[in-house]
Amino acid sequence: MIIGIRKKQRSIMPRNRYKARSEVWLYPGQTPWHFVTLPERQSEVIKKTFGARAKGWGSLPVKVTIGTTSWRTSIFPDKKSGTYLLPLKSEVRKKEHIYRGDSIWYVIEVQS
């Protein structure tokens, strides 16, 4: 008797959600900010899919999840690299123990 056969199911992310891994870097200045640069592939898809919805400075509103922490912010286009930049709030970095040079996984959900 066959109790149950499970087919291996792939986890499919909705079209407005992107999982990525990037290195944390510090933007120099009087008030330095920590950022990650979204990978080129995800940036291209986001720009093609949501670029027409961009707000000031080309920003797109997003919900971000790193570890157990989620928050709302915006991603910003980087004209030099053609990718998007995600600023990391101090509060999130402290809670998730994130430092410059760390390679982190995160999920971005573009908001409509």
C-alpha atoms as a printed R data frame, in Angstrom:
    type eleno elety resid chain resno      x      y       z
1   ATOM     1    CA   MET     A     1  0.000  0.000   0.000
2   ATOM     2    CA   ILE     A     2  1.320  3.447  -0.956
3   ATOM     3    CA   ILE     A     3  0.767  5.900   1.842
4   ATOM     4    CA   GLY     A     4  1.743  8.991  -0.079
5   ATOM     5    CA   ILE     A     5  4.066 10.134  -2.778
6   ATOM     6    CA   ARG     A     6  5.183 13.696  -2.682
7   ATOM     7    CA   LYS     A     7  6.496 15.486  -5.684
8   ATOM     8    CA   LYS     A     8  9.311 17.855  -4.951
9   ATOM     9    CA   GLN     A     9  7.796 21.332  -5.133
10  ATOM    10    CA   ARG     A    10  9.820 24.401  -5.989
11  ATOM    11    CA   SER     A    11  9.271 27.486  -3.955
12  ATOM    12    CA   ILE     A    12  8.041 30.152  -6.339
13  ATOM    13    CA   MET     A    13  8.329 33.760  -5.269
14  ATOM    14    CA   PRO     A    14  5.617 36.187  -6.359
15  ATOM    15    CA   ARG     A    15  6.670 38.514  -9.168
16  ATOM    16    CA   ASN     A    16  7.111 41.439  -6.825
17  ATOM    17    CA   ARG     A    17  9.388 39.516  -4.384
18  ATOM    18    CA   TYR     A    18 13.097 38.989  -4.869
19  ATOM    19    CA   LYS     A    19 15.556 37.058  -2.729
20  ATOM    20    CA   ALA     A    20 19.182 38.088  -3.003
21  ATOM    21    CA   ARG     A    21 22.554 38.017  -1.302
22  ATOM    22    CA   SER     A    22 24.826 41.061  -1.287
23  ATOM    23    CA   GLU     A    23 27.759 42.536   0.595
24  ATOM    24    CA   VAL     A    24 27.147 45.428   2.978
25  ATOM    25    CA   TRP     A    25 29.149 48.556   2.152
26  ATOM    26    CA   LEU     A    26 29.484 51.991   3.669
27  ATOM    27    CA   TYR     A    27 28.791 55.194   1.766
28  ATOM    28    CA   PRO     A    28 31.411 57.673   3.005
29  ATOM    29    CA   GLY     A    29 30.437 61.113   4.177
30  ATOM    30    CA   GLN     A    30 29.688 63.166   7.248
31  ATOM    31    CA   THR     A    31 26.762 60.882   8.025
32  ATOM    32    CA   PRO     A    32 27.757 57.532   6.494
33  ATOM    33    CA   TRP     A    33 25.031 55.086   5.466
34  ATOM    34    CA   HIS     A    34 25.244 51.324   5.066
35  ATOM    35    CA   PHE     A    35 23.905 49.887   1.810
36  ATOM    36    CA   VAL     A    36 23.686 46.706  -0.214
37  ATOM    37    CA   THR     A    37 23.685 46.732  -4.000
38  ATOM    38    CA   LEU     A    38 20.998 44.547  -5.520
39  ATOM    39    CA   PRO     A    39 22.326 42.049  -8.068
40  ATOM    40    CA   GLU     A    40 22.196 43.105 -11.717
41  ATOM    41    CA   ARG     A    41 19.667 40.430 -12.701
42  ATOM    42    CA   GLN     A    42 17.119 41.413 -10.043
43  ATOM    43    CA   SER     A    43 17.728 45.116 -10.698
44  ATOM    44    CA   GLU     A    44 17.033 44.672 -14.417
45  ATOM    45    CA   VAL     A    45 13.782 42.806 -13.738
46  ATOM    46    CA   ILE     A    46 12.654 45.332 -11.113
47  ATOM    47    CA   LYS     A    47 13.390 48.272 -13.408
48  ATOM    48    CA   LYS     A    48 11.596 46.655 -16.351
49  ATOM    49    CA   THR     A    49  8.590 45.612 -14.251
50  ATOM    50    CA   PHE     A    50  8.224 48.558 -11.854
51  ATOM    51    CA   GLY     A    51 10.349 51.408 -13.258
52  ATOM    52    CA   ALA     A    52  7.299 53.315 -14.505
53  ATOM    53    CA   ARG     A    53  6.083 53.531 -10.876
54  ATOM    54    CA   ALA     A    54  9.275 55.197  -9.654
55  ATOM    55    CA   LYS     A    55  8.972 58.164  -7.324
56  ATOM    56    CA   GLY     A    56 11.473 60.947  -6.509
57  ATOM    57    CA   TRP     A    57 15.072 60.206  -7.545
58  ATOM    58    CA   GLY     A    58 13.785 57.040  -9.243
59  ATOM    59    CA   SER     A    59 13.047 55.377  -5.906
60  ATOM    60    CA   LEU     A    60 10.689 52.448  -5.488
61  ATOM    61    CA   PRO     A    61  8.894 51.667  -2.206
62  ATOM    62    CA   VAL     A    62  9.722 48.201  -0.847
63  ATOM    63    CA   LYS     A    63  9.209 45.950   2.136
64  ATOM    64    CA   VAL     A    64 12.474 44.290   3.169
65  ATOM    65    CA   THR     A    65 13.062 41.244   5.348
66  ATOM    66    CA   ILE     A    66 16.446 40.329   6.782
67  ATOM    67    CA   GLY     A    67 16.414 37.463   9.249
68  ATOM    68    CA   THR     A    68 13.436 38.075  11.539
69  ATOM    69    CA   THR     A    69 13.286 41.825  10.859
70  ATOM    70    CA   SER     A    70 10.982 43.436   8.280
71  ATOM    71    CA   TRP     A    71 10.553 47.130   7.493
72  ATOM    72    CA   ARG     A    72  9.418 49.490   4.749
73  ATOM    73    CA   THR     A    73 11.875 51.681   2.885
74  ATOM    74    CA   SER     A    74 12.806 52.507  -0.703
75  ATOM    75    CA   ILE     A    75 15.428 51.279  -3.132
76  ATOM    76    CA   PHE     A    76 17.271 53.815  -5.264
77  ATOM    77    CA   PRO     A    77 18.765 53.447  -8.744
78  ATOM    78    CA   ASP     A    78 22.540 53.687  -9.063
79  ATOM    79    CA   LYS     A    79 23.269 55.197 -12.453
80  ATOM    80    CA   LYS     A    80 26.926 54.077 -12.433
81  ATOM    81    CA   SER     A    81 26.185 50.375 -12.046
82  ATOM    82    CA   GLY     A    82 22.615 50.230 -13.391
83  ATOM    83    CA   THR     A    83 21.488 48.476 -10.217
84  ATOM    84    CA   TYR     A    84 19.394 49.459  -7.202
85  ATOM    85    CA   LEU     A    85 20.750 50.387  -3.784
86  ATOM    86    CA   LEU     A    86 19.081 49.363  -0.533
87  ATOM    87    CA   PRO     A    87 19.855 51.487   2.547
88  ATOM    88    CA   LEU     A    88 20.150 49.519   5.804
89  ATOM    89    CA   LYS     A    89 18.771 51.269   8.869
90  ATOM    90    CA   SER     A    90 20.966 51.338  11.963
91  ATOM    91    CA   GLU     A    91 18.168 49.750  14.001
92  ATOM    92    CA   VAL     A    92 17.985 46.776  11.612
93  ATOM    93    CA   ARG     A    93 21.770 46.345  11.464
94  ATOM    94    CA   LYS     A    94 21.989 46.291  15.247
95  ATOM    95    CA   LYS     A    95 19.104 43.850  15.669
96  ATOM    96    CA   GLU     A    96 20.436 41.453  13.003
97  ATOM    97    CA   HIS     A    97 24.149 41.952  13.885
98  ATOM    98    CA   ILE     A    98 25.065 43.230  10.415
99  ATOM    99    CA   TYR     A    99 28.381 44.957   9.757
100 ATOM   100    CA   ARG     A   100 30.210 46.467   6.793
101 ATOM   101    CA   GLY     A   101 31.655 43.680   4.652
102 ATOM   102    CA   ASP     A   102 29.061 41.079   5.718
103 ATOM   103    CA   SER     A   103 27.354 39.106   2.973
104 ATOM   104    CA   ILE     A   104 23.650 39.001   3.829
105 ATOM   105    CA   TRP     A   105 20.501 37.344   2.466
106 ATOM   106    CA   TYR     A   106 17.409 39.506   2.175
107 ATOM   107    CA   VAL     A   107 13.972 39.517   0.553
108 ATOM   108    CA   ILE     A   108 12.634 42.624  -1.158
109 ATOM   109    CA   GLU     A   109  8.955 43.030  -1.950
110 ATOM   110    CA   VAL     A   110  8.207 45.930  -4.298
111 ATOM   111    CA   GLN     A   111  5.095 47.764  -3.067
112 ATOM   112    CA   SER     A   112  2.406 48.999  -5.412
